[in-house]
């Protein structure tokens, strides 16, 4: 290979190297965002799971005991609040 071709190949390799570095930088940025959102999702899921456990506990009480209309309405309001929270996070 003559020197002119070697110089052109060197320039092309440097250009390719810089473009690959940009791609890698972008991938790292996306990775960070995915990790952050995954962590936030897990926190949200834990809160929802906890709230549903509360609702299930209340339903077990209702099944095993007679409850008044006022207690039932209170439980119904809690369920609607939880469902509304889930819809806003989807």
Phi and psi in degrees as GROMACS dihedral restraints (atoms count N, CA, C in turn):
[ dihedral_restraints ]
;  ai    aj    ak    al  type     phi  dphi    fc
    3     4     5     6     1   -80.4    20    10
    4     5     6     7     1   169.3    20    10
    6     7     8     9     1   -62.4    20    10
    7     8     9    10     1   -35.6    20    10
    9    10    11    12     1   -64.4    20    10
   10    11    12    13     1   -43.4    20    10
   12    13    14    15     1   -67.7    20    10
   13    14    15    16     1   -38.0    20    10
   15    16    17    18     1   -63.2    20    10
   16    17    18    19     1   -41.3    20    10
   18    19    20    21     1   -64.2    20    10
   19    20    21    22     1   -44.7    20    10
   21    22    23    24     1   -62.0    20    10
   22    23    24    25     1   -42.5    20    10
   24    25    26    27     1   -63.5    20    10
   25    26    27    28     1   -40.2    20    10
   27    28    29    30     1   -63.1    20    10
   28    29    30    31     1   -41.6    20    10
   30    31    32    33     1   -64.7    20    10
   31    32    33    34     1   -44.6    20    10
   33    34    35    36     1   -62.1    20    10
   34    35    36    37     1   -41.2    20    10
   36    37    38    39     1   -65.5    20    10
   37    38    39    40     1   -40.5    20    10
   39    40    41    42     1   -63.5    20    10
   40    41    42    43     1   -42.7    20    10
   42    43    44    45     1   -62.9    20    10
   43    44    45    46     1   -45.6    20    10
   45    46    47    48     1   -62.2    20    10
   46    47    48    49     1   -41.5    20    10
   48    49    50    51     1   -61.7    20    10
   49    50    51    52     1   -43.3    20    10
   51    52    53    54     1   -67.6    20    10
   52    53    54    55     1   -36.5    20    10
   54    55    56    57     1   -68.0    20    10
   55    56    57    58     1   -39.5    20    10
   57    58    59    60     1   -64.6    20    10
   58    59    60    61     1   -37.6    20    10
   60    61    62    63     1   -62.1    20    10
   61    62    63    64     1   -39.5    20    10
   63    64    65    66     1   -65.4    20    10
   64    65    66    67     1   -40.8    20    10
   66    67    68    69     1   -62.8    20    10
   67    68    69    70     1   -45.5    20    10
   69    70    71    72     1   -60.9    20    10
   70    71    72    73     1   -40.7    20    10
   72    73    74    75     1   -62.2    20    10
   73    74    75    76     1   -41.8    20    10
   75    76    77    78     1   -64.2    20    10
   76    77    78    79     1   -41.1    20    10
   78    79    80    81     1   -63.4    20    10
   79    80    81    82     1   -41.8    20    10
   81    82    83    84     1   -62.4    20    10
   82    83    84    85     1   -39.3    20    10
   84    85    86    87     1   -63.7    20    10
   85    86    87    88     1   -42.8    20    10
   87    88    89    90     1   -66.1    20    10
   88    89    90    91     1   -41.1    20    10
   90    91    92    93     1   -56.8    20    10
   91    92    93    94     1   -44.9    20    10
   93    94    95    96     1   -62.0    20    10
   94    95    96    97     1   -41.7    20    10
   96    97    98    99     1   -66.4    20    10
   97    98    99   100     1   -42.2    20    10
   99   100   101   102     1   -62.3    20    10
  100   101   102   103     1   -44.9    20    10
  102   103   104   105     1   -60.2    20    10
  103   104   105   106     1   -43.0    20    10
  105   106   107   108     1   -63.6    20    10
  106   107   108   109     1   -48.0    20    10
  108   109   110   111     1   -66.9    20    10
  109   110   111   112     1   -36.0    20    10
  111   112   113   114     1   -63.8    20    10
  112   113   114   115     1   -41.6    20    10
  114   115   116   117     1   -63.7    20    10
  115   116   117   118     1   -44.9    20    10
  117   118   119   120     1   -62.7    20    10
  118   119   120   121     1   -40.6    20    10
  120   121   122   123     1   -62.1    20    10
  121   122   123   124     1   -43.3    20    10
  123   124   125   126     1   -63.2    20    10
  124   125   126   127     1   -40.2    20    10
  126   127   128   129     1   -61.9    20    10
  127   128   129   130     1   -45.1    20    10
  129   130   131   132     1   -62.2    20    10
  130   131   132   133     1   -43.9    20    10
  132   133   134   135     1   -61.1    20    10
  133   134   135   136     1   -40.6    20    10
  135   136   137   138     1   -62.9    20    10
  136   137   138   139     1   -40.5    20    10
  138   139   140   141     1   -64.4    20    10
  139   140   141   142     1   -43.5    20    10
  141   142   143   144     1   -64.9    20    10
  142   143   144   145     1   -44.0    20    10
  144   145   146   147     1   -58.8    20    10
  145   146   147   148     1   -42.6    20    10
  147   148   149   150     1   -63.0    20    10
  148   149   150   151     1   -45.2    20    10
  150   151   152   153     1   -64.7    20    10
  151   152   153   154     1   -39.1    20    10
  153   154   155   156     1   -66.7    20    10
  154   155   156   157     1   -35.3    20    10
  156   157   158   159     1   -62.1    20    10
  157   158   159   160     1   -40.3    20    10
  159   160   161   162     1   -60.0    20    10
  160   161   162   163     1   -45.8    20    10
  162   163   164   165     1   -63.4    20    10
  163   164   165   166     1   -43.4    20    10
  165   166   167   168     1   -62.4    20    10
  166   167   168   169     1   -39.9    20    10
  168   169   170   171     1   -60.5    20    10
  169   170   171   172     1   -43.3    20    10
  171   172   173   174     1   -64.4    20    10
  172   173   174   175     1   -39.2    20    10
  174   175   176   177     1   -64.9    20    10
  175   176   177   178     1   -36.8    20    10
  177   178   179   180     1   -62.7    20    10
  178   179   180   181     1   -40.6    20    10
  180   181   182   183     1   -62.5    20    10
  181   182   183   184     1   -44.4    20    10
  183   184   185   186     1   -61.4    20    10
  184   185   186   187     1   -41.7    20    10
  186   187   188   189     1   -66.2    20    10
  187   188   189   190     1   -35.4    20    10
  189   190   191   192     1   -90.5    20    10
  190   191   192   193     1   -17.4    20    10
  192   193   194   195     1  -134.3    20    10
  193   194   195   196     1   155.4    20    10
  195   196   197   198     1   -83.6    20    10
  196   197   198   199     1   131.7    20    10
  198   199   200   201     1  -118.0    20    10
  199   200   201   202     1   154.5    20    10
  201   202   203   204     1   -79.4    20    10
  202   203   204   205     1   167.8    20    10
  204   205   206   207     1   -59.2    20    10
  205   206   207   208     1   -38.9    20    10
  207   208   209   210     1   -64.0    20    10
  208   209   210   211     1   -43.1    20    10
  210   211   212   213     1   -65.8    20    10
  211   212   213   214     1   -39.5    20    10
  213   214   215   216     1   -63.6    20    10
  214   215   216   217     1   -43.8    20    10
  216   217   218   219     1   -62.7    20    10
  217   218   219   220     1   -38.0    20    10
  219   220   221   222     1   -62.4    20    10
  220   221   222   223     1   -44.9    20    10
  222   223   224   225     1   -63.5    20    10
  223   224   225   226     1   -41.3    20    10
  225   226   227   228     1   -61.0    20    10
  226   227   228   229     1   -41.5    20    10
  228   229   230   231     1   -62.6    20    10
  229   230   231   232     1   -40.5    20    10
  231   232   233   234     1   -64.0    20    10
  232   233   234   235     1   -43.1    20    10
  234   235   236   237     1   -62.7    20    10
  235   236   237   238     1   -45.5    20    10
  237   238   239   240     1   -61.5    20    10
  238   239   240   241     1   -38.6    20    10
  240   241   242   243     1   -64.2    20    10
  241   242   243   244     1   -42.1    20    10
  243   244   245   246     1   -65.2    20    10
  244   245   246   247     1   -46.1    20    10
  246   247   248   249     1   -61.4    20    10
  247   248   249   250     1   -40.2    20    10
  249   250   251   252     1   -63.6    20    10
  250   251   252   253     1   -39.9    20    10
  252   253   254   255     1   -64.1    20    10
  253   254   255   256     1   -37.1    20    10
  255   256   257   258     1   -68.4    20    10
  256   257   258   259     1   -42.3    20    10
  258   259   260   261     1   -63.5    20    10
  259   260   261   262     1   -35.9    20    10
  261   262   263   264     1   -74.0    20    10
  262   263   264   265     1   -20.2    20    10
  264   265   266   267     1   -95.6    20    10
  265   266   267   268     1    -0.3    20    10
